Amino acid sequence: MPRIPIYPEVEKFIALKRRIKIENTQSNDNSDDLPAQNSRRTGTKRKDTSDTIKAKKGVKRRRQAATSEAPSSTSRVVCSSCQEEGHKSARSRACRNYNLKLKAPKKANSLEKIKAISGFVREVIMKAQLFVNCFILKHPNKLTNDFFEQNFWYTISKIVRAGPDKVKSILEDYRNRRKERSDEENLDVDQLTNAFVFLSSTTTNGSLFVEENGLKNYGQSLSAACETVALSYNNYYIENFENIICNYFIYILKRKYPNVRIGCLKNLVYNHVY
């Protein structure tokens, strides 16, 4: 039964594949007819003859026999600490003299690194929160969801570590990575920059910037700290959502009815908040 034709493009493709297969078959047949000294090796894998297989097996047996007859002292490993076989030194867990504890100099060095990184991360996060909290108090109507994201806090930490000349460029780079957001949902770079410069200039007891002083390998710790801060701000608004709404109504009612006691207003609001 003949095959039903498909689309013209498919038929052309099938015909092309057939022609290529026929040409490859013919070229293989022609290469087999040539003398052995003039034939070239092709990609086709050929089976070995019986004589070749026997020769390979003989070589393999002789190699295995030579390996088994070699003196075992060449492959024996002896520990320099406990003089037992199977490992080389006391650094191996198999050694009976293995000590899991760090040596005193290495332990002291590790503790110093941990203290330096912890102090650096704590100072960076503290000054980043100081700036963000100041901005929230001064511009409560300009808040976006960025304050609940790890990337935002890591960007603020970069500003704290960079210096006053790079504040705007870092914020613009952060904003450009979020072009899919509308202007209302995105950060106001100029406002954030001005707020940071103003707070930095009015701070008398210290600086908002933190110097690295050659400290390295703190990126992972700082990133984890930024994630924790973002989560804490998010949890604060979630856990205190009811109180925030109630305090707003209490504030509005107190302005409208200043002579009413605050306790009565609280009972009124909390009993009718829903």
Secondary structure per residue as TSV (DSSP state, phi and psi in degrees):
chain	resnum	aa	ss	phi	psi
A	1	M	-	360.0	123.2
A	2	P	-	-67.7	152.3
A	3	R	-	-77.3	140.8
A	4	I	-	-74.8	127.0
A	5	P	-	-62.3	146.2
A	6	I	-	-103.4	-148.4
A	7	Y	-	-68.0	151.9
A	8	P	H	-57.9	-39.9
A	9	E	H	-64.0	-38.8
A	10	V	H	-67.7	-39.9
A	11	E	H	-62.9	-39.9
A	12	K	H	-63.6	-40.5
A	13	F	H	-64.8	-42.0
A	14	I	H	-64.0	-42.5
A	15	A	H	-63.4	-38.9
A	16	L	H	-64.4	-43.1
A	17	K	H	-63.7	-38.3
A	18	R	H	-64.2	-44.4
A	19	R	H	-63.1	-40.4
A	20	I	H	-64.9	-39.4
A	21	K	H	-66.2	-40.2
A	22	I	H	-64.9	-42.3
A	23	E	H	-63.3	-40.3
A	24	N	H	-64.5	-39.6
A	25	T	H	-64.4	-43.3
A	26	Q	H	-64.3	-40.5
A	27	S	H	-65.9	-35.1
A	28	N	H	-67.4	-39.3
A	29	D	H	-64.3	-40.6
A	30	N	H	-66.6	-37.9
A	31	S	H	-68.8	-29.4
A	32	D	H	-70.3	-26.9
A	33	D	H	-78.0	-19.3
A	34	L	S	-70.5	157.7
A	35	P	-	-62.3	156.1
A	36	A	T	-64.1	-34.7
A	37	Q	T	-72.4	-21.6
A	38	N	T	-101.7	-6.6
A	39	S	-	-76.0	145.9
A	40	R	-	-104.0	153.1
A	41	R	-	-75.0	132.4
A	42	T	-	-106.4	176.3
A	43	G	S	-77.4	-4.0
A	44	T	-	-77.3	128.7
A	45	K	-	-81.5	128.4
A	46	R	-	-111.6	148.6
A	47	K	-	-76.6	145.3
A	48	D	-	-75.9	152.6
A	49	T	-	-75.1	167.9
A	50	S	H	-64.0	-37.1
A	51	D	H	-65.8	-39.1
A	52	T	H	-66.1	-40.0
A	53	I	H	-63.5	-42.7
A	54	K	H	-63.4	-39.8
A	55	A	H	-65.2	-41.3
A	56	K	H	-64.4	-40.9
A	57	K	H	-63.6	-39.5
A	58	G	H	-63.4	-42.9
A	59	V	H	-62.9	-40.3
A	60	K	H	-65.7	-40.0
A	61	R	H	-64.7	-42.7
A	62	R	H	-65.2	-36.8
A	63	R	H	-67.7	-41.4
A	64	Q	H	-65.9	-38.3
A	65	A	H	-66.1	-40.0
A	66	A	H	-66.0	-35.2
A	67	T	H	-69.2	-40.8
A	68	S	H	-71.3	-29.1
A	69	E	H	-84.4	-9.1
A	70	A	S	-67.7	149.0
A	71	P	-	-62.6	136.7
A	72	S	G	-74.1	-12.0
A	73	S	G	-68.4	-24.7
A	74	T	G	-70.8	-30.0
A	75	S	T	-99.8	1.2
A	76	R	-	-81.4	133.2
A	77	V	-	-111.8	125.9
A	78	V	B	-119.6	135.1
A	79	C	-	-73.9	136.7
A	80	S	T	-77.8	-10.9
A	81	S	T	-99.7	-53.5
A	82	C	T	-103.5	-2.8
A	83	Q	-	62.6	23.4
A	84	E	-	-102.1	157.3
A	85	E	B	-86.3	158.6
A	86	G	T	107.8	-16.3
A	87	H	-	-152.4	165.2
A	88	K	S	-98.0	-37.1
A	89	S	S	-147.8	-179.7
A	90	A	T	-74.9	-5.2
A	91	R	T	-72.6	-17.8
A	92	S	S	-79.0	142.2
A	93	R	T	-69.0	-18.4
A	94	A	T	-75.9	-13.9
A	95	C	S	-77.4	139.9
A	96	R	T	-73.5	-16.2
A	97	N	T	-95.9	12.1
A	98	Y	-	-67.6	133.4
A	99	N	-	-118.9	116.8
A	100	L	-	-73.1	-24.4
A	101	K	S	-75.0	147.6
A	102	L	-	-74.6	149.5
A	103	K	-	-67.4	156.1
A	104	A	H	-56.8	-46.3
A	105	P	H	-63.3	-42.3
A	106	K	H	-66.7	-39.5
A	107	K	H	-63.9	-43.1
A	108	A	H	-64.9	-39.4
A	109	N	H	-65.3	-41.4
A	110	S	H	-64.3	-41.7
A	111	L	H	-64.8	-38.0
A	112	E	H	-64.7	-40.0
A	113	K	H	-64.4	-42.2
A	114	I	H	-63.5	-43.3
A	115	K	H	-63.7	-42.3
A	116	A	H	-65.0	-45.0
A	117	I	H	-67.2	-41.1
A	118	S	H	-63.3	-44.2
A	119	G	H	-64.7	-39.2
A	120	F	H	-65.6	-47.2
A	121	V	H	-63.6	-41.1
A	122	R	H	-61.9	-42.4
A	123	E	H	-68.1	-40.7
A	124	V	H	-63.6	-47.3
A	125	I	H	-65.5	-39.0
A	126	M	H	-61.6	-44.8
A	127	K	H	-74.3	-30.3
A	128	A	H	-65.9	-43.2
A	129	Q	H	-66.1	-36.2
A	130	L	H	-60.0	-44.6
A	131	F	H	-67.3	-46.4
A	132	V	H	-64.6	-42.5
A	133	N	H	-64.4	-38.0
A	134	C	H	-64.1	-40.9
A	135	F	H	-65.6	-39.5
A	136	I	H	-63.5	-40.1
A	137	L	H	-68.6	-37.1
A	138	K	H	-83.0	-29.0
A	139	H	-	-132.1	67.6
A	140	P	T	-68.2	-18.5
A	141	N	T	-93.9	3.0
A	142	K	S	-111.2	23.0
A	143	L	-	-86.5	141.7
A	144	T	-	-124.3	177.3
A	145	N	G	-73.1	-5.0
A	146	D	G	-62.3	-28.3
A	147	F	G	-66.3	-12.6
A	148	F	G	-105.2	12.6
A	149	E	S	-114.8	146.1
A	150	Q	H	-65.3	-39.9
A	151	N	H	-61.5	-35.6
A	152	F	H	-64.1	-46.5
A	153	W	H	-68.1	-33.5
A	154	Y	H	-68.3	-33.9
A	155	T	H	-65.6	-42.7
A	156	I	H	-63.3	-36.8
A	157	S	H	-66.9	-32.3
A	158	K	H	-65.3	-38.1
A	159	I	H	-64.1	-43.6
A	160	V	H	-62.6	-33.7
A	161	R	H	-86.9	-17.7
A	162	A	H	-85.0	-63.9
A	163	G	-	139.9	168.8
A	164	P	G	-67.3	-25.3
A	165	D	G	-77.6	-16.5
A	166	K	G	-109.8	8.8
A	167	V	H	-62.9	-52.4
A	168	K	H	-67.3	-41.1
A	169	S	H	-64.4	-38.7
A	170	I	H	-66.9	-42.1
A	171	L	H	-67.5	-38.2
A	172	E	H	-65.4	-39.4
A	173	D	H	-63.7	-39.4
A	174	Y	H	-65.4	-41.9
A	175	R	H	-67.8	-38.1
A	176	N	H	-65.8	-25.3
A	177	R	T	-77.3	-3.4
A	178	R	T	-127.7	48.2
A	179	K	T	-70.5	-19.4
A	180	E	T	-70.6	-15.3
A	181	R	S	-82.5	153.1
A	182	S	-	-76.0	167.5
A	183	D	T	-63.9	-32.3
A	184	E	T	-70.8	-30.5
A	185	E	T	-90.8	-7.3
A	186	N	S	-102.9	168.1
A	187	L	-	-73.1	147.4
A	188	D	-	-91.3	100.3
A	189	V	H	-62.6	-45.0
A	190	D	H	-63.2	-40.8
A	191	Q	H	-67.5	-41.4
A	192	L	H	-65.3	-41.0
A	193	T	H	-63.7	-46.5
A	194	N	H	-63.4	-38.8
A	195	A	H	-65.1	-39.7
A	196	F	H	-68.8	-42.8
A	197	V	H	-64.9	-40.1
A	198	F	H	-64.3	-46.5
A	199	L	H	-65.4	-37.9
A	200	S	H	-66.8	-36.5
A	201	S	H	-76.1	-27.0
A	202	T	H	-92.0	-6.3
A	203	T	-	-79.1	116.0
A	204	T	-	-97.4	-32.1
A	205	N	S	-96.1	62.0
A	206	G	S	122.9	-167.6
A	207	S	-	-132.3	153.7
A	208	L	S	-81.2	-8.6
A	209	F	-	-100.1	146.0
A	210	V	-	-121.4	128.9
A	211	E	-	-90.6	142.6
A	212	E	-	-74.9	-35.4
A	213	N	T	55.5	42.7
A	214	G	T	78.8	5.6
A	215	L	-	-71.7	137.9
A	216	K	-	-131.5	169.3
A	217	N	S	60.3	38.6
A	218	Y	-	-109.8	0.0
A	219	G	H	-61.4	-43.5
A	220	Q	H	-65.9	-41.4
A	221	S	H	-65.7	-40.8
A	222	L	H	-67.8	-38.7
A	223	S	H	-63.7	-41.8
A	224	A	H	-65.1	-37.6
A	225	A	H	-65.8	-39.9
A	226	C	H	-64.4	-37.7
A	227	E	H	-64.7	-39.9
A	228	T	H	-65.6	-41.2
A	229	V	H	-65.0	-45.0
A	230	A	H	-60.6	-40.6
A	231	L	H	-67.1	-37.2
A	232	S	H	-66.9	-39.3
A	233	Y	H	-65.8	-39.6
A	234	N	H	-64.8	-44.5
A	235	N	H	-65.2	-33.5
A	236	Y	H	-60.9	-47.7
A	237	Y	H	-70.6	-31.1
A	238	I	H	-70.9	-45.9
A	239	E	H	-73.7	-28.2
A	240	N	T	-109.2	21.4
A	241	F	H	-61.9	-44.4
A	242	E	H	-63.9	-43.3
A	243	N	H	-65.2	-36.6
A	244	I	H	-63.0	-44.6
A	245	I	H	-65.1	-43.8
A	246	C	H	-65.0	-41.9
A	247	N	H	-63.6	-33.5
A	248	Y	H	-65.7	-45.8
A	249	F	H	-65.9	-38.4
A	250	I	H	-62.4	-41.3
A	251	Y	H	-63.3	-43.4
A	252	I	H	-65.9	-44.2
A	253	L	H	-67.1	-35.9
A	254	K	H	-66.6	-35.0
A	255	R	H	-69.8	-34.3
A	256	K	H	-81.5	-35.0
A	257	Y	-	-124.3	78.7
A	258	P	T	-68.5	-21.5
A	259	N	T	-84.6	-12.0
A	260	V	S	-78.9	140.1
A	261	R	-	-67.9	147.8
A	262	I	H	-66.5	-29.9
A	263	G	H	-65.2	-39.4
A	264	C	H	-65.4	-40.4
A	265	L	H	-65.2	-38.9
A	266	K	H	-64.6	-43.3
A	267	N	H	-63.1	-39.1
A	268	L	H	-64.2	-46.0
A	269	V	H	-70.2	-48.1
A	270	Y	H	-69.0	-25.1
A	271	N	H	-81.9	-18.7
A	272	H	S	-124.5	22.6
A	273	V	-	-67.5	-28.7
A	274	Y	-	-95.9	360.0
